[in-house]
Amino acid sequence: MKNIVYSECKLFTGNSHRALAEEISKIMRIPMGKAEVNHFSDGEISVTIGETVRGCDCFIIQSTCAPVNENLMETLILIDAMKRASAGRINVVLPYYGYARQDRKAKARDPITAKLVANLIQAAGADRLVSMDLHANQIQGYFDIPVDHLLGLPILTKYFKEKNLEDIVVVSPDHGSVTRARNMAQRLDAPIAIVDKRRPEPNKSEIMNIIGDINGKNCILLDDMIDTAGTICNAASALMELGAKSVYACATHGVLSGPAMERLEKSPIKELVLLNTVPIADEKKIDKMTFISVGPIFSEVITRIYQGGSVSPLFD
């Protein structure tokens, strides 16, 4: 297949995560494209592209985080505006892919919102998707366009390696995160443990069992996202009650909605490490939180895509 040469690489963003987009722009030494995302008086979103994109390789950097409907619609309208302006290629960079939790029918009459969002992005005119730590790997298959699925695990692993903790064990907070925890454990040359939650009867409180040895260990809880923080905080409490020396927690996406902050402040978690795929308001930042930027990795990936290079070696 013949490689297409695009006239220029251009970066654009909406209102969802302007700080991350500007960081990527600074690292790449490419000025942010001129795009105004405003509202009409009735609340409808208005998008104006203030420069030519004809024949350009355009990257729309936009997390579909809260307010998710607003940010998703901004993304779709930005795609449509660029398609109608004859952009050479439209790359949608979603550090956080919203609506991903409903990726299959768990019960009768359930929607599959992850697939619906994929359909909307493609129908709007996107040519490629770039995202990090999708809630389920199979979401990549919902698209008929190329998908670059980036991993936050190497960034988190590097951070904990540099802390030089002794007697560590990587803990999966539930059965759904076992593969992710095993991958981190291999990189840290550490054992793995699993929090097993069981509800003996309806309306009875859950019983926490720990599969693996955590007594006297420094535990690292790993998940793809922390939303209301119930799972991660309950797991941390169970680990400490059963003899863990300390509990650290980490995740790619810090959604932090509802009672999350109250739970995290009261939890025995010593340090919570989050990547900045989602903007965190200043009032939600507490002393036990550490933030690591994904700006450098997204900058490198965008550069490689524009130049026709390979992305996968970055995560080997």
Secondary structure, DSSP 8 states (H G I E B T S, - for coil): ------S-EEEEE-SS-HHHHHHHHHHHT--B--EEEEE-TTS-EEEEE-S--BT-EEEEE----SSHHHHHHHHHHHHHHHHHTTBSEEEEEESS-TT-S--S-SSTT---HHHHHHHHHHHHT-SEEEEES-SSGGGGGG-SS-EEEE-SHHHHHHHHHHHT-SSEEEEESSGGGHHHHHHHHHHHT--EEEEEEE-SSTTS--EEEEES--TT-EEEEEEEEESS-HHHHHHHHHHHHTT-SEEEEEEEEE---TTHHHHHHHS--SEEEEEBTS---GGG--TTEEEE--HHHHHHHHHHHHHT--SGGGG-
